[in-house]
Amino acid sequence: MVYGGKFRKFGKYLRANRGNATVEFVLIFPVLIWIVFSTFELGWMTTRQMMLDRGVSLTIRDLRLGKIPNPTHEALKDLVCDRATILRDCKNSIFMELVPMTLSAGLPQTSTQCIDRTGQITPVENFTAGLEEDIMFVRVCVVVDPLMPGMGIGAGLNQLSGGGFAMVAYSAFKLEP
């Protein structure tokens, strides 16, 4: 009989429903917060990618039409960054490749090169202005930081060695005479 009284009190404790709302809140709240932060992160990533694509597209259009006399690597990078207005520290985190492409070889098979923020490795600039009638391939990589690096999908992005993640834009065009 001594144990029966203790078990009845424990059973009464298990049947109590005080705090049910707290348990539900603790289980659901982190999921809802993760969804909210992921939504903001995905929207911001999409906006930055769209602006990078826009900057590359406008710059390559001007290059293709001959509106940029004697194009240099720095001049094209500056134009892309000026047109992709929302990319923070773009001029220090952008890497651009411009190479001639042959129809028999297709697209370049090399991996995308990006700026290494650790400063240990500087990618070789592969920049050739090309000749008339050449088909040119352009690849631009910008290293950006997540809006909320520890929350939502920002925590799951593939980080580069120096921090941040790579956003890449591609384009191809034919130099007109």
C-alpha positions as a Markdown table, in Angstrom:
| # | Residue | x | y | z |
|---|---|---|---|---|
| 1 | Met | 0.0 | 0.0 | 0.0 |
| 2 | Val | 2.8 | 2.3 | 0.6 |
| 3 | Tyr | 3.8 | 2.2 | -3.1 |
| 4 | Gly | 0.2 | 2.6 | -4.4 |
| 5 | Gly | -0.1 | 6.1 | -3.1 |
| 6 | Lys | 3.1 | 7.2 | -4.8 |
| 7 | Phe | 2.0 | 5.7 | -8.1 |
| 8 | Arg | -1.4 | 7.4 | -7.9 |
| 9 | Lys | 0.3 | 10.8 | -7.5 |
| 10 | Phe | 2.6 | 10.0 | -10.5 |
| 11 | Gly | -0.4 | 8.9 | -12.6 |
| 12 | Lys | -2.2 | 12.1 | -11.7 |
| 13 | Tyr | 0.8 | 14.1 | -12.8 |
| 14 | Leu | 0.9 | 12.2 | -16.2 |
| 15 | Arg | -2.9 | 12.9 | -16.8 |
| 16 | Ala | -2.5 | 16.6 | -16.1 |
| 17 | Asn | -2.9 | 18.8 | -19.3 |
| 18 | Arg | -1.3 | 22.0 | -18.0 |
| 19 | Gly | 1.5 | 23.1 | -20.3 |
| 20 | Asn | 0.3 | 21.4 | -23.5 |
| 21 | Ala | 0.4 | 24.7 | -25.4 |
| 22 | Thr | 4.0 | 25.2 | -24.3 |
| 23 | Val | 5.0 | 21.8 | -25.6 |
| 24 | Glu | 3.3 | 22.5 | -28.9 |
| 25 | Phe | 5.0 | 25.9 | -29.1 |
| 26 | Val | 8.4 | 24.5 | -28.3 |
| 27 | Leu | 8.0 | 21.9 | -31.0 |
| 28 | Ile | 6.5 | 24.1 | -33.8 |
| 29 | Phe | 8.3 | 27.5 | -33.2 |
| 30 | Pro | 11.8 | 26.4 | -34.4 |
| 31 | Val | 10.3 | 25.0 | -37.6 |
| 32 | Leu | 8.3 | 28.2 | -38.3 |
| 33 | Ile | 11.4 | 30.4 | -37.6 |
| 34 | Trp | 13.5 | 28.2 | -39.9 |
| 35 | Ile | 10.9 | 28.7 | -42.7 |
| 36 | Val | 10.8 | 32.5 | -42.1 |
| 37 | Phe | 14.6 | 32.9 | -42.2 |
| 38 | Ser | 14.9 | 30.5 | -45.2 |
| 39 | Thr | 12.3 | 32.6 | -47.1 |
| 40 | Phe | 14.3 | 35.8 | -46.5 |
| 41 | Glu | 17.6 | 34.1 | -47.4 |
| 42 | Leu | 16.2 | 32.6 | -50.6 |
| 43 | Gly | 14.6 | 35.8 | -51.7 |
| 44 | Trp | 17.8 | 37.8 | -51.1 |
| 45 | Met | 19.9 | 35.1 | -52.9 |
| 46 | Thr | 17.6 | 35.1 | -55.8 |
| 47 | Thr | 17.7 | 38.9 | -56.0 |
| 48 | Arg | 21.5 | 39.0 | -55.9 |
| 49 | Gln | 21.7 | 36.3 | -58.6 |
| 50 | Met | 19.3 | 38.2 | -60.8 |
| 51 | Met | 21.3 | 41.4 | -60.5 |
| 52 | Leu | 24.5 | 39.6 | -61.2 |
| 53 | Asp | 22.9 | 38.1 | -64.4 |
| 54 | Arg | 21.6 | 41.5 | -65.3 |
| 55 | Gly | 25.0 | 43.2 | -64.9 |
| 56 | Val | 26.8 | 40.5 | -67.0 |
| 57 | Ser | 24.1 | 40.6 | -69.7 |
| 58 | Leu | 24.2 | 44.4 | -70.1 |
| 59 | Thr | 28.0 | 44.4 | -70.1 |
| 60 | Ile | 28.3 | 41.6 | -72.6 |
| 61 | Arg | 25.7 | 43.3 | -74.8 |
| 62 | Asp | 27.8 | 46.5 | -74.9 |
| 63 | Leu | 30.9 | 44.4 | -75.5 |
| 64 | Arg | 29.2 | 42.5 | -78.4 |
| 65 | Leu | 28.0 | 45.7 | -80.0 |
| 66 | Gly | 31.4 | 47.3 | -79.8 |
| 67 | Lys | 30.3 | 50.0 | -77.4 |
| 68 | Ile | 33.4 | 49.3 | -75.2 |
| 69 | Pro | 36.5 | 50.2 | -77.1 |
| 70 | Asn | 39.6 | 48.3 | -76.1 |
| 71 | Pro | 38.0 | 46.2 | -73.3 |
| 72 | Thr | 40.1 | 45.3 | -70.3 |
| 73 | His | 39.5 | 42.9 | -67.6 |
| 74 | Glu | 39.2 | 45.6 | -64.9 |
| 75 | Ala | 36.9 | 47.7 | -67.1 |
| 76 | Leu | 34.5 | 44.8 | -67.7 |
| 77 | Lys | 34.5 | 43.9 | -64.0 |
| 78 | Asp | 33.8 | 47.5 | -63.0 |
| 79 | Leu | 30.9 | 47.6 | -65.5 |
| 80 | Val | 29.4 | 44.4 | -64.2 |
| 81 | Cys | 29.7 | 45.6 | -60.6 |
| 82 | Asp | 28.2 | 49.1 | -61.4 |
| 83 | Arg | 25.2 | 47.4 | -63.1 |
| 84 | Ala | 24.7 | 44.8 | -60.4 |
| 85 | Thr | 24.1 | 47.5 | -57.8 |
| 86 | Ile | 23.2 | 45.4 | -54.7 |
| 87 | Leu | 26.3 | 43.2 | -54.6 |
| 88 | Arg | 28.4 | 44.4 | -51.6 |
| 89 | Asp | 32.1 | 44.7 | -52.2 |
| 90 | Cys | 31.6 | 43.5 | -55.7 |
| 91 | Lys | 34.9 | 44.8 | -57.1 |
| 92 | Asn | 37.0 | 42.9 | -54.6 |
| 93 | Ser | 35.0 | 39.6 | -54.8 |
| 94 | Ile | 34.4 | 39.3 | -58.5 |
| 95 | Phe | 36.3 | 37.0 | -60.9 |
| 96 | Met | 35.7 | 37.1 | -64.6 |
| 97 | Glu | 36.8 | 34.8 | -67.4 |
| 98 | Leu | 36.5 | 35.7 | -71.1 |
| 99 | Val | 37.8 | 33.0 | -73.4 |
| 100 | Pro | 37.3 | 32.2 | -77.1 |
| 101 | Met | 35.3 | 29.0 | -77.7 |
| 102 | Thr | 35.5 | 26.6 | -80.6 |
| 103 | Leu | 32.4 | 24.8 | -81.8 |
| 104 | Ser | 34.3 | 21.5 | -81.8 |
| 105 | Ala | 35.4 | 21.8 | -78.2 |
| 106 | Gly | 32.2 | 23.2 | -76.8 |
| 107 | Leu | 32.0 | 24.9 | -73.5 |
| 108 | Pro | 35.2 | 25.0 | -71.3 |
| 109 | Gln | 35.4 | 22.0 | -69.1 |
| 110 | Thr | 37.4 | 23.7 | -66.4 |
| 111 | Ser | 35.8 | 24.3 | -63.0 |
| 112 | Thr | 34.6 | 27.8 | -62.1 |
| 113 | Gln | 37.3 | 29.9 | -60.5 |
| 114 | Cys | 36.3 | 32.3 | -57.7 |
| 115 | Ile | 38.2 | 34.7 | -55.5 |
| 116 | Asp | 39.7 | 33.1 | -52.4 |
| 117 | Arg | 39.1 | 35.4 | -49.5 |
| 118 | Thr | 41.9 | 33.9 | -47.4 |
| 119 | Gly | 44.3 | 35.5 | -49.8 |
| 120 | Gln | 46.3 | 32.3 | -50.2 |
| 121 | Ile | 45.4 | 31.5 | -53.8 |
| 122 | Thr | 44.8 | 34.1 | -56.6 |
| 123 | Pro | 43.2 | 32.4 | -59.6 |
| 124 | Val | 44.8 | 33.0 | -62.9 |
| 125 | Glu | 42.9 | 35.5 | -65.0 |
| 126 | Asn | 41.9 | 33.9 | -68.2 |
| 127 | Phe | 40.9 | 36.9 | -70.3 |
| 128 | Thr | 41.2 | 37.1 | -74.1 |
| 129 | Ala | 39.4 | 40.0 | -75.9 |
| 130 | Gly | 39.0 | 37.8 | -79.0 |
| 131 | Leu | 39.0 | 38.6 | -82.7 |
| 132 | Glu | 36.2 | 39.4 | -85.1 |
| 133 | Glu | 33.9 | 36.4 | -85.7 |
| 134 | Asp | 35.1 | 34.6 | -82.5 |
| 135 | Ile | 32.6 | 33.0 | -80.3 |
| 136 | Met | 33.4 | 34.1 | -76.7 |
| 137 | Phe | 32.5 | 32.4 | -73.5 |
| 138 | Val | 32.1 | 34.5 | -70.3 |
| 139 | Arg | 32.0 | 33.2 | -66.8 |
| 140 | Val | 31.7 | 35.5 | -63.8 |
| 141 | Cys | 31.9 | 34.4 | -60.2 |
| 142 | Val | 31.1 | 36.6 | -57.2 |
| 143 | Val | 31.7 | 35.5 | -53.6 |
| 144 | Val | 28.9 | 36.7 | -51.3 |
| 145 | Asp | 27.9 | 36.2 | -47.7 |
| 146 | Pro | 24.6 | 34.8 | -46.6 |
| 147 | Leu | 22.2 | 37.3 | -45.2 |
| 148 | Met | 21.7 | 35.1 | -42.1 |
| 149 | Pro | 24.7 | 32.6 | -42.1 |
| 150 | Gly | 23.6 | 30.6 | -39.0 |
| 151 | Met | 19.9 | 30.3 | -39.7 |
| 152 | Gly | 17.6 | 28.8 | -42.3 |
| 153 | Ile | 19.2 | 27.7 | -45.6 |
| 154 | Gly | 22.0 | 30.2 | -45.0 |
| 155 | Ala | 23.5 | 27.7 | -42.6 |
| 156 | Gly | 23.4 | 24.9 | -45.2 |
| 157 | Leu | 25.0 | 26.7 | -48.1 |
| 158 | Asn | 28.3 | 25.4 | -49.4 |
| 159 | Gln | 30.9 | 27.7 | -47.9 |
| 160 | Leu | 34.1 | 28.5 | -49.8 |
| 161 | Ser | 37.4 | 28.2 | -47.9 |
| 162 | Gly | 37.6 | 32.0 | -47.2 |
| 163 | Gly | 33.9 | 32.2 | -46.3 |
| 164 | Gly | 30.9 | 33.1 | -48.3 |
| 165 | Phe | 29.4 | 31.2 | -51.2 |
| 166 | Ala | 29.8 | 31.5 | -55.0 |
| 167 | Met | 27.3 | 33.0 | -57.3 |
| 168 | Val | 28.1 | 32.3 | -61.0 |
| 169 | Ala | 26.7 | 33.8 | -64.2 |
| 170 | Tyr | 27.5 | 32.5 | -67.7 |
| 171 | Ser | 27.1 | 34.1 | -71.1 |
| 172 | Ala | 28.3 | 33.5 | -74.7 |
| 173 | Phe | 28.4 | 35.7 | -77.7 |
| 174 | Lys | 29.9 | 36.2 | -81.1 |
| 175 | Leu | 32.1 | 39.2 | -81.9 |
| 176 | Glu | 30.6 | 41.0 | -84.8 |
| 177 | Pro | 32.8 | 42.6 | -87.5 |
